[in-house]
Amino acid sequence: MRILTGLLLLCISMFLAAGGLILVQRMVPIEVRRQHNDVAGFIYAVLGVVYAVLLGLTVVAVWEEWNRAVVTADEEASSLAEVFWIADSMPESEGHHIQELARSYARLVVNEEWQLMEQGKSSPKAWDLIDDIRASLQNFDTSTPEEQVLYEQGFERMRDLAGARRDRLLEAEQGLPVVLWIVLIAGGIIVIGFTYLFGLDSTVIHLLMVASLALIIALVLFTVAALNYPFKGDITVGPDAMEQILGRFESSKLSDL
């Protein structure tokens, strides 16, 4: 979610909550509302706990997904680096070719694909490079036990790289289901609306309480929305790990093969 959009929604939610309270106060006399304060307070305590638990579990879920996206991006960069270093131990022609493919893949992911994920897309060129690296490893002719070990290690890291890439693209698209958003928003409206049933002598204090409650609920929902898609919006998982690996590729003496 965009930060400016989120701030606008925060302000709107507070004004709507306060406006709803003023409307109810004008329609329902305070004496009527005050008669039911005790019963309403008991029911509201149960309602508030249920909604707080749901909201807390949702925050934990999106935060875990965010951390998983960070780990996936790190694993992809690490696997690519391992392929690059293993290629250095291969015969010069095969090793140099695989290193060039790995370097091209890192550049493409950093400079192109990370921006495409913002639109829910991926780079076909990156998939082609993955296939080229896999084909180069498969075509590696092993004639000694040492070369066989290199082949096995390189192919294992290649599987890790392809798997991490698939996970990253899936995590870029997966978010909270629509039904959960409906429950969260409807629950927030009910929790805030329930506070209108209380009768307080001071309208100003009542407004402050309702506005504060609306603000904290809106803030939590904004946090959930901001973390929901880790590769989209103003708050995202960046290509830091891949950029670091690309810089290492460019500066390493192994690049001079």
N, C-alpha and C positions, 0 to 999 in steps of 0.2 A: 504493500500500500504506500502511496505517496504521502510524505509527511504533511504537506500543506492540506491535502484532502482530509487527512486524519485530524488535524487541528480544527478544520472547519466543522467536521462532524462532532468533535468534542463540544464546541461552542453551541451548535444546533441542539445537541442532546440536552445540555443544561437549560437552554431557553425553553425548549419544549416541556421539560420536566417542571420548570417553574410556572410556565403558562398553564399547564394542566392543573397544577395545585390551585392557582388563582381561580380558574374556572370552577373547580369543585367547591371551593370555599364560597363562591357566589351562589351556587346552586343548592348546596346542602348547608344548613345552619350549623354553627359550631356546637350548639347544644346537642344536636342529634349525633354528631360524630364523637363527641366527648363521652357519651353514654356507653359506647362500645370500645373504649380504649383498652380495657383489660383483656377482653376476648381477642380483639384485633392484635394486641401485643403478643399474645401466646401464639396465635396462628402465624404472625409475621416472623417470629423467632424460628419456627420450623421451616417456613418458606425460605428465609434468608440463609439458613444453614444448608439446605438442599441446593440452592443456587450457588452458594459459595463453593461447595464441594465440586459441583459440575464445572464451575469456572476455573477452579484450581487445577483439576485434572486436565482440562483442556490446555491450560498454559504449560503444564508439565509435558503434555504430549507434543505440542508444537516445538517446545524447547529441545526435546529429545530428537525430533526430526531435524531441527536446525543443526544440532551437534553432529548428527549422523551425516548430514550433507557436508559439513566441514571435514569429517574423517574420510568420507568418500573422495573428496577433492584431493586430500593429502595422499591417499592410497594410490590414486591415479598418477599423480606426479611422481611418487616414489617408485611405482612399477615402471614408468617410462624411464626414469633415471637408471634403474637396474638393467633394463634392456640396453640402454646406451653404454653402460660400463661393461656389460658382458660382451657386447659387440667389439669392444676394444681388444679383447683377447682372441677374437676370431681372425682368420686370414684377412689380409688387408683389404682385398676387393670386397668380400662379403661384409666385413665389419664396417668399412667406410660407408657402404651403401645403407646399411641398417641405421648407422648413426645419423646420416643425412635425413632419413625418413623420420627418425625420432625427433630431430631438431625441427623439421618442417611441421610435424604434428603439434609440438609445443607452441610454435608460433601461431599456427592456425587456431588452436584452442584459445590462446590468450587474446589474439587480435580480432578474431571473427566470431567464434562460436559462443563465447561468453555473452556477447551482445545479442546473438540470435536466441539464446535461452530466455531473454527478457520477453521475446515474442512467442515463446513456446515452440521454438524450432531448433534444429541441430544442423550441423554442416555435413553435407554428403561427402565433401572432400576429406573431412576428418575420418569418416568411415572408410574411404578408399585408402587412406594412409595406413589405417589399422590393418586392412586386408593386405596391403603391400608388405608391411613389417612381418605379418604372419607368414606370407608366402615366401619371403626371403629366408626366414628361419626354417621353414619346411624344406626349402631347396638346399639348405646347408649340408654339404656332403661331409660326413664324419668318417675319418679314416683311422683315428686313434681313440683310445679310451678317454683321453683328456677332452678331445673335441666332442665326444658323445656326452660327456658331463656338461660341457658348455651348451650343447644343443638342448639338453633336458632343462637346464636352468633357464635358458633364454625362453624356451617355449612355456615354461611355468609362469615366468614373469609376464609373458605376453598374454596368457589367460587372465592373470590378475589385472592387467591393464584394460583389456576388453571388458572384463566384468565390472571394474570400477567405473568405466565410461558409461556402460549401460545403467548402472545404479545412479550415476549423476543425472543422466537425462530423465530417468524415471522420477527422481526426487524433485526435479525441476517442474514436473507436471502434477505431482500428487499433493493435494491439500486436504483440508477438512471437508467432509461431505456436506452437501447443501442442507440436509436435514438437521445436522448438528448446529449449523449457523442459524437455522430457523428457531431451534430450541433455545439457543443462547440469547438471541435478540428478543424473542417472545418472553423468555424468562426475565430478562432485564426490564422489559416494559411492565410486566406484572409486579416485580419487586418494587419498582419505583411507584407504580400506580397504587399499590397497597398502602403506601405511606400517606396518601390523600385521605384515607379513612380515619386518621387520627385527628383529634381535636386539640389544638394547642392555643393558649391564650395569645401568644405573640406570633403574628403572621410572618414577621421578619425572620424569627428563629426557625419557624417551620420551612420557609423558603430556603434558608441557608442549609438546613439539614437535607432537604430534597435535592437541591442543586449539588451538594457535596456527594451524595450517594450516586446521583446520575454521572457526575464527573469520574468517580472512581471506577464505576462499571464501564463507562465509555473508554477510560484509559486502558483497562484490562483487555477489552475487546479490540482496541486499537493495537495493543501489543500482540495479541493473537493473530490479527490480520497481517501485521508487519512481518511476523516470523513464519506465517503460514506457507509461503512459497519462498524458500531460501535463496533462490536465484533470480527473483523478480522484485521490482520496487526500488525504493530509495535505500532500504536496509537489506543488504544482500551478502551472501558468501562470495567473496572476490576470488580472482584467480591467483592469489598470492603464492600458493605453493607451486603452481605451474610456472609463474613468472620467475620464482627463485631458481627452479630447475633449468629454465631456459637461459637465465643469466649464467648459470654454472656451465651449461653446454657451450655458450659463446666464449667464455673465458678460459675453459679448460684446455690444457695442452693436448688433450686427446682429440680436440676438434681439428688439429692440424694434420690429421692423418692424410 
